[in-house]
Amino acid sequence: MCPSYTLVGPSSVLTYASQPLITNFAPRSTTPAVVPQLEVTDQQPPLTYFPWAQPLSALPASTLQYQPASSTLPGPQFVPLPISIPEPAPQELEDARRVIGTLPIEKLLLEDEDNDTILHIYAAKGMRAYTLAAAERMKLLRRLDAKEHRGKTPLLVAVTARQPAIVYDLIQTGADVNAVDNKGQSALHLAATYGYAQVLQVILSLGFPLDLEMKDFEGHTPLHCAVLAHNALLRDQGCQTLMEEQQKDLQHKSEELESCIHLLVQTGASIYSRDVKSNKTVLHYTVQDGNISLLRYFLELNAFKSKDFVNNKAHGNTALHMAAALPHDKNQKEIIQLLLDHGADPSIRNLDNDQPIHMAPSGKAGDQVRHLLKKGKVASAFISCRRNARS
């Protein structure tokens, strides 16, 4: 669950507290929003605003500036779209600049007991005009990336508070887009973890140098974070005690995370990156939670590219080893068949010298798994013989 920030005490006190939100996702718009267009410089591509994600069928062909990846994710498919952010209201910005301009430097740089500056508070509260005015002064004082007690810069606070317009302003003002907090999480990690597709799209669309493969202190890339968050939602959706409204909310969050995964992949995030601690790729992550929709998506992305992808080991186990050990209620047979169809080798042994067939559970369900793996082993041996004969 992601935090929101609220002011504690009188408005003069620079403090905020983290509170869980029950719902963090606004209703999706089905029609293009009408907003003022930004003035763009020669260095920026022309921008067209659409809601942060739309079904492909709803888009005119001329707007598809990205080639959509093949996907079998449930529901409508999404592609990253150009996005524009309206300018702050001129009068509000003028008033904010006047107020911030009168603040003494020592008050502007004042930190509370959590090391929050006034800029952190404005960003957390979504006070866009005041955030921009304060950021302009903080930049001159070289404090634009000041960190609070959890290591978050104002930009990271804005990402966590789901404030895409403020994220845009801070990056354009000069905030370090690759700054990390005390957990090694960058703006990309946070947006991907919380499923904030609109925030993620803003970060990716501005054209500043980004490290899509940056790893947090758990060894995860932003893509890893999005996949793990999607897995967690999948587990929550499997709970039998959820009310219908809760199921709908989880489904909507799941779709937002899927959009984040598409955005990252289509921007260049690698599906082959391994985490530092376990050596797992996104393939291992999807298998371990029975996430068949994401598994199919990543396998199709890899088609004809890397023959080793499906047989990579994590702590000695291939994805097929992990699938063979899954409970039968986690799409086990379907996942095993899918892996075999994409070249998984059932003869590979792990560090204990076990093949996937040895990982299958006992009983009738295990017998069905063993039958699948034996068929796969025969097919694999036949293909290998044909290759040897050709060479």
C-alpha positions as CSV (number, residue, x, y, z in Angstrom):
1,M,0.0,0.0,0.0
2,C,1.4,3.4,-0.9
3,P,1.5,6.5,1.3
4,S,-0.1,9.8,0.9
5,Y,1.1,12.9,2.8
6,T,-0.9,15.1,5.0
7,L,0.0,18.2,7.0
8,V,0.3,17.7,10.8
9,G,-0.5,20.7,13.1
10,P,-0.8,24.3,12.0
11,S,0.2,25.3,8.5
12,S,3.3,26.9,9.7
13,V,4.7,23.6,10.9
14,L,6.8,21.9,8.3
15,T,5.8,18.3,9.0
16,Y,4.0,15.5,7.2
17,A,2.9,12.1,8.1
18,S,2.5,9.0,5.9
19,Q,-1.1,7.6,5.8
20,P,-2.3,4.6,3.8
21,L,-4.8,5.4,1.1
22,I,-7.8,3.1,0.6
23,T,-7.9,3.9,-3.1
24,N,-5.1,5.5,-5.0
25,F,-6.5,5.3,-8.5
26,A,-8.8,7.8,-10.2
27,P,-11.4,6.7,-12.7
28,R,-10.1,6.3,-16.2
29,S,-11.1,8.8,-18.8
30,T,-12.4,7.4,-22.1
31,T,-12.1,10.6,-24.1
32,P,-9.1,12.8,-24.9
33,A,-8.8,15.5,-22.2
34,V,-8.8,19.1,-23.3
35,V,-5.9,21.0,-21.7
36,P,-3.7,23.9,-22.7
37,Q,-0.7,22.9,-24.8
38,L,2.7,23.5,-23.5
39,E,5.2,25.8,-25.3
40,V,7.9,23.4,-26.5
41,T,11.5,24.2,-27.3
42,D,13.5,23.0,-30.2
43,Q,14.9,20.2,-28.0
44,Q,11.5,18.8,-27.3
45,P,9.3,16.8,-29.6
46,P,5.8,18.0,-30.3
47,L,3.4,16.8,-27.6
48,T,-0.2,15.6,-27.9
49,Y,-2.2,15.0,-24.8
50,F,-4.3,11.9,-24.4
51,P,-5.4,10.2,-21.1
52,W,-2.4,8.4,-19.7
53,A,-3.3,5.1,-21.3
54,Q,-6.0,4.1,-23.8
55,P,-7.0,1.0,-25.6
56,L,-5.3,0.7,-29.0
57,S,-8.6,0.6,-30.8
58,A,-9.5,4.1,-29.4
59,L,-6.4,5.7,-30.9
60,P,-6.0,7.2,-34.4
61,A,-3.2,5.5,-36.3
62,S,-1.3,8.8,-36.5
63,T,-0.8,8.9,-32.7
64,L,0.9,5.5,-32.4
65,Q,4.5,6.7,-32.2
66,Y,5.7,3.6,-30.5
67,Q,5.5,0.1,-31.9
68,P,3.4,-1.9,-29.5
69,A,4.9,-5.1,-28.2
70,S,3.1,-8.4,-28.6
71,S,1.1,-9.1,-25.5
72,T,-1.4,-11.5,-24.1
73,L,-2.1,-9.5,-20.9
74,P,-5.8,-9.6,-20.0
75,G,-8.0,-6.7,-20.9
76,P,-7.2,-3.9,-23.4
77,Q,-3.6,-3.4,-24.4
78,F,-1.8,-0.1,-23.8
79,V,1.1,1.7,-25.3
80,P,3.1,4.6,-24.0
81,L,1.7,7.9,-25.3
82,P,3.1,11.4,-25.6
83,I,1.8,13.4,-22.7
84,S,1.6,17.1,-22.0
85,I,1.1,18.9,-18.7
86,P,-0.8,22.1,-18.5
87,E,1.1,25.2,-17.3
88,P,0.3,26.2,-13.7
89,A,-2.4,28.9,-13.4
90,P,-0.5,32.2,-14.0
91,Q,-2.0,34.1,-11.2
92,E,-1.4,31.3,-8.7
93,L,2.2,31.0,-9.8
94,E,2.7,34.8,-9.5
95,D,1.2,34.8,-6.0
96,A,3.4,31.8,-5.0
97,R,6.5,33.4,-6.3
98,R,5.8,36.6,-4.4
99,V,5.2,34.7,-1.1
100,I,8.3,32.5,-1.6
101,G,10.4,35.4,-2.7
102,T,9.8,37.2,0.7
103,L,10.9,34.2,2.8
104,P,14.3,34.6,4.4
105,I,16.8,32.0,3.3
106,E,17.0,30.5,6.7
107,K,13.3,29.9,6.7
108,L,13.3,28.5,3.2
109,L,16.0,26.0,4.2
110,L,14.4,25.2,7.6
111,E,14.0,21.5,8.2
112,D,11.7,19.9,10.7
113,E,12.4,16.9,12.9
114,D,12.0,14.6,9.9
115,N,14.4,16.7,7.8
116,D,11.5,17.9,5.6
117,T,12.0,21.3,3.9
118,I,9.1,23.5,2.8
119,L,9.6,22.0,-0.7
120,H,9.0,18.5,0.5
121,I,5.7,19.7,2.1
122,Y,4.5,21.5,-0.9
123,A,5.2,18.6,-3.1
124,A,3.5,16.1,-0.8
125,K,0.4,18.3,-0.5
126,G,0.1,18.8,-4.3
127,M,0.5,22.5,-4.0
128,R,1.9,22.9,-7.5
129,A,2.4,26.7,-7.8
130,Y,4.2,26.9,-4.4
131,T,6.2,23.8,-5.2
132,L,7.5,25.3,-8.4
133,A,8.2,28.7,-6.8
134,A,10.1,27.1,-3.9
135,A,12.0,24.8,-6.3
136,E,13.2,27.8,-8.3
137,R,14.7,29.4,-5.2
138,M,16.0,26.1,-3.8
139,K,17.8,25.5,-7.1
140,L,19.7,28.7,-6.8
141,L,20.7,27.6,-3.2
142,R,21.7,24.2,-4.5
143,R,19.1,22.5,-2.3
144,L,16.7,21.3,-4.9
145,D,17.6,17.6,-4.1
146,A,17.6,18.0,-0.3
147,K,16.7,14.7,1.4
148,E,14.3,14.0,4.3
149,H,14.8,11.3,6.9
150,R,14.0,8.5,4.5
151,G,16.3,9.8,1.9
152,K,13.6,11.1,-0.3
153,T,14.2,14.2,-2.4
154,P,11.2,16.5,-3.1
155,L,10.9,14.7,-6.5
156,L,10.7,11.3,-4.9
157,V,8.1,12.7,-2.5
158,A,6.1,14.0,-5.5
159,V,6.3,10.6,-7.1
160,T,5.1,8.8,-4.0
161,A,2.3,11.3,-3.5
162,R,1.2,10.6,-7.1
163,Q,1.6,14.2,-8.4
164,P,2.5,14.0,-12.1
165,A,2.3,17.7,-12.7
166,I,4.7,18.4,-9.8
167,V,7.0,15.6,-11.0
168,Y,7.1,17.3,-14.4
169,D,7.9,20.8,-12.9
170,L,10.6,19.5,-10.6
171,I,12.4,17.6,-13.4
172,Q,12.2,20.5,-15.7
173,T,13.5,22.8,-13.0
174,G,16.6,20.5,-12.6
175,A,15.8,17.9,-10.0
176,D,18.0,14.8,-10.2
177,V,15.7,12.2,-11.9
178,N,18.1,9.4,-10.9
179,A,18.3,10.3,-7.2
180,V,17.6,7.4,-4.8
181,D,16.2,7.2,-1.3
182,N,17.5,5.2,1.7
183,K,16.3,1.9,0.0
184,G,18.0,2.7,-3.3
185,Q,14.7,3.5,-4.9
186,S,14.7,6.0,-7.8
187,A,11.6,7.8,-9.2
188,L,11.3,4.9,-11.7
189,H,11.3,2.3,-8.9
190,L,8.7,4.1,-6.9
191,A,6.3,4.8,-9.8
192,A,6.7,1.2,-11.0
193,T,6.1,-0.3,-7.5
194,Y,2.9,1.7,-6.9
195,G,1.6,1.3,-10.4
196,Y,1.5,5.1,-11.1
197,A,1.4,4.8,-14.9
198,Q,0.8,8.5,-15.5
199,V,3.7,9.5,-13.2
200,L,5.9,7.0,-14.9
201,Q,4.9,8.2,-18.3
202,V,5.9,11.8,-17.4
203,I,9.3,10.7,-16.2
204,L,9.9,8.6,-19.3
205,S,8.6,11.2,-21.8
206,L,10.8,14.1,-20.8
207,G,13.9,12.8,-22.6
208,F,16.3,13.2,-19.7
209,P,19.0,10.5,-19.3
210,L,17.5,7.6,-17.3
211,D,19.1,4.4,-16.0
212,L,16.3,1.8,-16.7
213,E,18.5,-0.9,-15.2
214,M,19.4,0.8,-12.0
215,K,19.0,-1.6,-9.1
216,D,17.7,-0.7,-5.6
217,F,19.3,-2.1,-2.5
218,E,17.2,-5.3,-2.9
219,G,18.8,-5.7,-6.3
220,H,15.6,-5.0,-8.3
221,T,15.3,-2.9,-11.4
222,P,12.1,-0.8,-11.9
223,L,10.7,-3.6,-14.1
224,H,11.4,-6.2,-11.4
225,C,9.5,-3.9,-9.0
226,A,6.4,-3.7,-11.3
227,V,6.3,-7.4,-11.8
228,L,6.6,-8.2,-8.1
229,A,3.8,-5.7,-7.3
230,H,1.6,-7.3,-10.0
231,N,2.3,-10.7,-8.4
232,A,1.3,-9.4,-5.0
233,L,-2.0,-8.1,-6.5
234,L,-2.6,-11.5,-8.1
235,R,-2.3,-13.1,-4.6
236,D,-4.7,-10.6,-3.2
237,Q,-7.2,-11.3,-6.0
238,G,-7.1,-14.9,-5.1
239,C,-8.5,-14.2,-1.6
240,Q,-12.0,-15.7,-1.3
241,T,-13.2,-13.2,1.2
242,L,-13.0,-10.1,-0.9
243,M,-16.1,-8.1,-1.7
244,E,-17.0,-7.3,-5.3
245,E,-15.9,-3.7,-5.0
246,Q,-12.6,-4.8,-3.6
247,Q,-12.1,-7.2,-6.5
248,K,-12.8,-4.4,-9.0
249,D,-10.3,-2.1,-7.3
250,L,-7.6,-4.8,-7.3
251,Q,-8.4,-5.4,-11.0
252,H,-8.0,-1.8,-11.8
253,K,-4.7,-1.5,-10.0
254,S,-3.5,-4.7,-11.8
255,E,-4.3,-3.0,-15.1
256,E,-2.3,0.1,-14.1
257,L,0.7,-2.1,-13.2
258,E,0.4,-3.8,-16.6
259,S,0.5,-0.4,-18.2
260,C,3.7,0.4,-16.2
261,I,5.3,-2.9,-17.4
262,H,4.4,-2.0,-21.0
263,L,5.8,1.5,-20.6
264,L,9.1,0.2,-19.2
265,V,9.6,-2.6,-21.7
266,Q,8.7,-0.4,-24.7
267,T,11.1,2.3,-23.4
268,G,13.9,-0.2,-23.3
269,A,13.9,-1.9,-19.9
270,S,15.5,-5.3,-20.3
271,I,13.6,-8.5,-19.5
272,Y,16.9,-10.3,-19.2
273,S,18.2,-8.3,-16.1
274,R,18.8,-10.5,-13.1
275,D,18.3,-9.3,-9.5
276,V,21.4,-9.2,-7.3
277,K,20.3,-11.5,-4.5
278,S,18.8,-14.5,-6.2
279,N,19.8,-14.1,-9.9
280,K,16.2,-14.2,-10.9
281,T,14.8,-12.6,-14.1
282,V,11.2,-11.5,-14.6
283,L,10.6,-15.0,-15.9
284,H,11.4,-16.6,-12.6
285,Y,9.2,-14.0,-10.8
286,T,6.2,-14.7,-12.9
287,V,6.5,-18.5,-12.5
288,Q,7.0,-18.4,-8.8
289,D,3.5,-16.8,-8.3
290,G,1.8,-18.6,-11.2
291,N,1.4,-15.3,-13.1
292,I,0.6,-16.9,-16.4
293,S,-0.5,-13.7,-18.2
294,L,2.9,-11.9,-17.6
295,L,4.8,-15.2,-18.2
296,R,3.2,-15.4,-21.7
297,Y,3.9,-11.8,-22.4
298,F,7.6,-12.1,-21.5
299,L,8.1,-15.4,-23.4
300,E,6.5,-13.8,-26.5
301,L,8.8,-10.8,-26.2
302,N,11.8,-13.1,-26.1
303,A,10.6,-15.2,-29.1
304,F,13.6,-16.0,-31.4
305,K,15.9,-13.7,-29.5
306,S,17.6,-15.5,-26.7
307,K,17.4,-19.3,-26.5
308,D,18.9,-19.2,-23.0
309,F,16.3,-17.0,-21.5
310,V,13.8,-19.7,-20.7
311,N,16.6,-22.0,-19.2
312,N,18.4,-19.4,-17.1
313,K,19.1,-20.6,-13.6
314,A,18.3,-18.8,-10.3
315,H,20.1,-20.4,-7.4
316,G,20.5,-23.4,-9.7
317,N,16.8,-23.8,-10.6
318,T,15.4,-23.0,-14.0
319,A,11.9,-21.6,-14.4
320,L,10.8,-25.2,-15.2
321,H,12.1,-26.5,-11.9
322,M,10.1,-23.8,-10.2
323,A,7.0,-24.5,-12.2
324,A,7.2,-28.3,-11.4
325,A,7.2,-27.4,-7.7
326,L,4.2,-25.1,-7.9
327,P,0.9,-26.0,-6.2
328,H,-1.5,-27.2,-8.8
329,D,-3.9,-24.3,-8.2
330,K,-1.3,-21.8,-9.5
331,N,-1.8,-22.6,-13.2
332,Q,0.9,-25.3,-12.8
333,K,0.1,-27.5,-15.8
334,E,-0.5,-24.5,-18.1
335,I,2.8,-22.8,-17.1
336,I,4.8,-26.0,-17.6
337,Q,3.3,-26.5,-21.0
338,L,3.9,-22.9,-21.9
339,L,7.6,-23.1,-20.8
340,L,8.1,-26.4,-22.8
341,D,6.5,-24.8,-25.9
342,H,9.1,-22.0,-25.7
343,G,12.1,-24.3,-25.4
344,A,12.4,-25.1,-21.7
345,D,14.7,-28.1,-21.3
346,P,13.4,-30.7,-18.8
347,S,16.7,-32.5,-18.7
348,I,18.6,-29.7,-16.9
349,R,19.7,-30.4,-13.4
350,N,19.8,-28.0,-10.4
351,L,22.5,-27.8,-7.7
352,D,21.0,-30.9,-6.0
353,N,21.3,-32.8,-9.3
354,D,17.5,-32.8,-9.6
355,Q,15.7,-32.4,-12.9
356,P,12.3,-30.6,-13.0
357,I,10.5,-34.0,-12.9
358,H,12.0,-34.7,-9.5
359,M,10.4,-31.5,-8.1
360,A,6.8,-32.5,-8.9
361,P,4.6,-33.2,-5.9
362,S,3.3,-36.6,-5.0
363,G,-0.2,-37.8,-5.8
364,K,-2.4,-37.5,-8.8
365,A,-1.6,-33.9,-9.6
366,G,2.1,-34.7,-9.5
367,D,1.5,-37.7,-11.9
368,Q,0.0,-35.3,-14.4
369,V,3.0,-33.0,-14.1
370,R,5.5,-35.9,-14.5
371,H,3.6,-37.0,-17.6
372,L,3.9,-33.5,-19.1
373,L,7.6,-33.3,-18.3
374,K,8.3,-36.8,-19.8
375,K,6.6,-35.8,-23.0
376,G,8.7,-32.6,-23.0
377,K,11.9,-34.6,-22.4
378,V,11.2,-36.8,-25.4
379,A,10.4,-33.9,-27.6
380,S,13.6,-32.1,-26.4
381,A,15.7,-35.1,-27.2
382,F,14.2,-35.5,-30.6
383,I,14.9,-31.8,-31.5
384,S,18.4,-32.2,-30.2
385,C,19.0,-35.3,-32.4
386,R,17.7,-33.5,-35.5
387,R,20.1,-30.6,-34.8
388,N,23.0,-32.9,-34.4
389,A,22.2,-34.7,-37.6
390,R,22.1,-31.4,-39.5
391,S,25.5,-30.4,-38.2
